[in-house]
Amino acid sequence: NTDADKADVGHKRSLSFVWRYVDEHGGDSKVLQEKIRASIVKTLCAVQPHLANSCRSSQPNDDKNDMCFEILGFDILLDHKLKPWLLEVNHSPSFTTDTPFDHSVKFELITDTVRLLNMDPKRRLKYYKQKEVEIQLSLIHI
């Protein structure tokens, strides 16, 4: 797909196109979304200990473990009855972009991720100043 605005051609489609297609062909996209969501939640529950360990090992000095996140890619296959099947979970999904549509989808994903992280330089500076105060206080009490 060489046109970022065309989500109905090529081998990659937008989710909004898929939901519309399902509804237009006798399915119920809301029910399908709920089934997919349930599959993702169950998968995350199953791998949570591994994810937590990965975060702890990548940020060993972060006692609160609140500075680590990961983007996971869930590949879901729909059968002829619209039953979702989890094919795989990509631990490190690709962010290469082969087409303008691919670029658009991945750009939006990264934008949404940064928005969810609430990355604010002022908050980061406040965090580091707070850590410095904690270190100074711990040195005084030695």
N, C-alpha and C positions, 0 to 999 in steps of 0.2 A: 504494500500500500504506500504510494508515494504522496498521498494527500492526507495531512494530519486531520482534516475535517471530515474525511470519509471513513466511517467506522463499519461500513457494511461490505467492504471488499477485501480481498487478500486472506491470508491465513490467520491473522490476528484481528480480533474484534474487541470493541469496548464492552464493558459490562452493561452499560445502558442499552447498547444494541442487543445484547443477548437477552436482557430482561424483556425488552419490547418484542423481540422475535418469539420468545416463549409465550407471552401473552397473546400475540397475534395468531399463534398456531395451536390454540386450545389449552395451553398450560397455565399455570398460576405462578408468576414470578415471585410473589411474596412467600408462598409456601416453599418454593425452591430455595430462595434466599435463606429462609429459616433452617432448612435442612443442611445447607452448606455451612451456615454459621455454627450449627450444632456440631458438625463434623470437625470444624476448625477448633472449637472450644475443647472438644474431647481430645483432640490431638495435642493441643497446648497443655492440657492437664497431664497427659501422659509423659510429655517431654520436659515439664517444668523443672524437675530436679536437675536435669542436664543443662538447661538454659541458665538456671541460677548458678550452677557451678562454673559455667563459662563466664558469666558476668563477674563472679568473685575472683576468678583466676586472672581476668583481664584488668581488674581494678582492685588489687590486693590491699591497698592502703585506704580504700573508701569504706569506712566502717558501716555507713548507712546503706551502701551499695545502691545509691540512687543516681549514679552517673553513667549507667550502662544501658544500652538498648540494642536491639537487633531487628533487622527487617527480614522476615521470612517470606518465601514465595510458596504459595499453596497451588499445586496443579490439580484441578478437579476435572474429571471426565463425566459427561452426562450421557446416560444410555438412552435408548429409544423410548423409555418410559419416564424420562427426566429424573431418574434416580442418580444422585451425585455419588461418584466414586473418587476417593482420595488417591491420586496416583503417586504423588511424592511431595515432600516438603523440601524446598531448596534452602539450605542453611545460609548460603551466600548467593542470592539471586544475581543474575547478570544485569548490569546497568549499561551495557553497550546498546547503541541505538542504530539499527540498520535502515530505518525508514523515518520519515517525518512523523508518522502516526506513533511509532514506537517511542520516539523522542518525546512527543507530547504526553503519552501515558506515563513514562518514567519521570519526566519533569514534574508532573502533577503529584506523583507518589512521593518524590523527594520534598516537594513543597509542603505537602500535607504532613509529612514526617517532621520537618523542621517546625511547623506550626504546632504540632502536638507536643514537641519537646519544650515549647515555650522558651526558646533560646533568646535570652535578653542579656546584652553585654553588662547592663547595670546589675542584674541579679548575679551574674558570674563574678563581677568585681566584689560585690557584697559578700559572696560565698568565700572568696579567697581572703578577704580582710577578716572575716569571722574565723577562718582556719588559722590565720596568723595570730590572732588574739588568743585562740585556744592553745597554740604552741607556746606563746609567751607565758601564759598562765601556768602551763604545765612545767615550764622551766623554773618559774618562781617557787613552785611547790616542791621542788626536788630536794 
